[in-house]
Amino acid sequence: MLKDRFRKFLPVVVDLETGGFDAVKNPILEIAIQLIDFEDGKLTLGQLHRHHIKPFEGLEINQDSIDFLNLDLNHPLRVAADEKEALLDLFQIINKHKNLYECSRAILVGHNAFFDHSFLLAACERHGIKKFPFHPFSLIDTVSLGVLATQQTVLARICKELEIDYDNDQAHSATYDAKVTAEVFCRIINEFDKKA
């Protein structure tokens, strides 16, 4: 059972794209969650959910971040949700998945997981969201798993070592990065469990 593998924690892969590196001053611009399922004794990728986010009013957007992400916040096809609305939607999805696997809490999995976790906590504080689905401080970081399994810390290099396809042209979108990070997470955990 998935709940037994992670001490009743449900692993959920999260990736954010942001308008800078300061969780209090800079806004979330994109968020994606990749759910993890458990089939035939192995972790597998479940559904992926994402939102483009309207930058929270009053927060600063660094142009360098926008340029790096190649984002056009005013693109007519960029359908963006309010930050609070998007978070509540994704938290509800996480809670349903958590209940499906009889887990007590979700645990955030990410590449440099502290970064994504800190932005989520700051956003919840902004909106007075009390029911945060993730553990408040425990995280699973694929940087640490990657360096253990491959001696690499960069996501693209970890993927190369694990023979997971990685497309630089799609990188740095929350949807793509969440999916690839989930593939890395599942591959490393499944290989470890197979040898255990």
C-alpha positions in Angstrom: 0.0 0.0 0.0 1.2 3.5 -0.8 0.3 4.7 2.7 2.8 2.1 4.1 5.7 3.1 1.9 5.9 6.7 3.1 4.6 6.5 6.7 1.0 7.4 5.8 2.2 10.4 3.8 1.0 10.8 0.2 3.8 12.0 -2.1 2.6 14.8 -4.4 5.0 16.3 -6.9 4.8 20.1 -7.1 6.4 22.6 -9.4 6.0 26.3 -9.4 7.1 29.0 -11.8 7.5 32.4 -10.0 8.2 36.0 -10.6 11.5 35.9 -8.6 13.1 34.0 -5.7 11.5 35.7 -2.7 8.4 33.8 -1.5 7.0 36.9 0.3 7.8 39.6 -2.4 7.4 37.7 -5.7 4.3 36.0 -7.0 3.5 32.5 -8.2 2.8 32.5 -11.9 2.2 28.8 -12.6 1.6 25.8 -10.5 1.3 22.1 -11.4 0.8 19.0 -9.2 1.6 15.5 -10.5 -0.3 12.9 -8.5 1.4 9.6 -7.7 -0.4 6.3 -7.9 0.6 2.8 -6.7 0.1 -0.2 -9.1 1.5 -3.7 -8.9 3.8 -2.7 -6.0 5.3 0.2 -7.9 4.9 4.0 -8.0 3.4 5.3 -11.2 2.4 8.7 -12.5 -1.3 9.6 -11.9 -3.2 12.7 -13.1 -1.5 16.0 -13.6 -3.3 19.3 -12.7 -2.2 22.8 -13.3 -3.1 26.4 -13.2 -1.7 29.6 -14.7 -1.9 32.2 -11.9 -2.7 35.9 -12.0 0.2 37.6 -10.2 -1.0 38.6 -6.8 -1.6 42.4 -6.7 1.2 44.3 -5.0 3.9 41.7 -5.4 7.0 42.3 -7.5 7.8 40.5 -10.8 11.4 40.4 -11.8 11.9 40.8 -15.5 14.8 38.4 -15.4 12.5 35.7 -14.2 10.0 36.4 -16.9 12.7 36.3 -19.6 14.1 33.1 -18.2 10.7 31.4 -18.2 9.8 32.9 -21.6 6.4 33.9 -20.2 4.0 36.4 -21.7 1.7 37.2 -18.9 -0.6 39.1 -21.2 -0.9 36.4 -23.9 -4.6 36.1 -25.0 -4.4 32.3 -24.6 -3.0 32.4 -21.1 -6.1 31.7 -19.0 -5.1 32.5 -15.5 -6.9 31.9 -12.2 -6.8 33.9 -9.0 -4.1 32.6 -6.7 -6.4 31.6 -3.9 -8.9 29.9 -6.2 -6.2 27.9 -7.8 -4.7 26.8 -4.5 -8.0 25.7 -3.1 -8.8 23.8 -6.2 -5.5 21.9 -6.2 -5.7 21.3 -2.4 -9.1 19.7 -2.8 -7.7 17.4 -5.5 -4.8 16.5 -3.2 -7.1 15.8 -0.3 -9.3 13.5 -2.4 -6.2 11.5 -3.6 -5.0 11.4 0.0 -8.3 9.9 1.2 -8.2 7.4 -1.7 -4.9 6.0 -0.4 -5.9 6.3 3.2 -3.0 8.6 3.9 -3.0 11.0 6.8 -1.2 13.9 5.1 0.5 14.8 1.8 4.2 15.4 1.5 5.6 17.7 -1.1 8.0 16.2 -3.6 10.0 18.7 -5.7 13.3 19.5 -7.3 14.7 22.0 -4.8 11.5 21.3 -2.8 12.1 24.0 -0.2 11.6 26.6 -2.9 8.1 25.4 -3.9 7.1 24.7 -0.3 8.1 28.2 0.8 6.1 29.9 -1.9 3.0 27.8 -1.1 3.3 28.6 2.6 3.6 32.3 1.8 0.6 32.2 -0.5 -1.5 30.4 2.1 -0.6 33.0 4.7 -1.6 35.8 2.2 -5.1 34.3 1.8 -5.6 33.0 5.3 -5.8 29.3 4.1 -5.5 27.3 7.3 -5.9 23.7 5.8 -2.5 23.2 4.1 -2.5 19.6 2.8 1.3 19.2 3.0 3.5 18.4 6.0 4.6 21.8 7.3 8.3 21.1 7.2 9.1 17.6 5.9 9.9 17.4 2.2 11.2 14.9 -0.4 13.8 16.5 -2.6 14.7 15.0 -5.9 18.0 16.9 -5.8 19.0 14.7 -2.8 17.6 11.5 -4.4 19.3 12.4 -7.7 22.7 12.9 -6.2 22.3 9.6 -4.3 21.3 7.6 -7.4 23.3 9.3 -10.1 25.9 11.7 -8.5 24.1 14.5 -10.3 22.0 17.4 -8.9 20.7 19.1 -12.1 17.4 17.7 -13.3 18.4 17.4 -16.9 21.6 15.5 -15.9 19.7 13.2 -13.5 17.3 12.4 -16.4 20.2 11.6 -18.7 21.8 9.2 -16.2 18.4 7.5 -15.6 17.6 7.4 -19.3 14.5 9.6 -18.9 13.7 11.8 -21.9 14.3 15.5 -21.2 13.4 18.3 -23.6 15.2 21.6 -22.9 12.6 23.4 -25.0 9.8 22.4 -22.7 11.7 22.8 -19.5 10.8 25.6 -17.0 7.1 25.2 -17.4 5.4 24.0 -14.3 3.5 21.2 -16.1 6.6 19.8 -17.8 8.9 20.1 -14.8 6.3 18.5 -12.5 5.9 15.5 -14.8 9.7 15.0 -15.3 10.4 15.4 -11.6 7.7 12.8 -10.9 9.3 10.4 -13.4 12.7 10.8 -11.6 11.1 10.3 -8.2 9.2 7.1 -9.2 12.2 5.7 -11.0 14.6 6.1 -8.1 12.2 4.8 -5.5 11.1 1.9 -7.6 14.7 0.9 -8.3 15.6 1.2 -4.6 12.6 -0.9 -3.6 13.4 -3.6 -6.2 16.9 -4.0 -4.7 15.7 -3.9 -1.0 
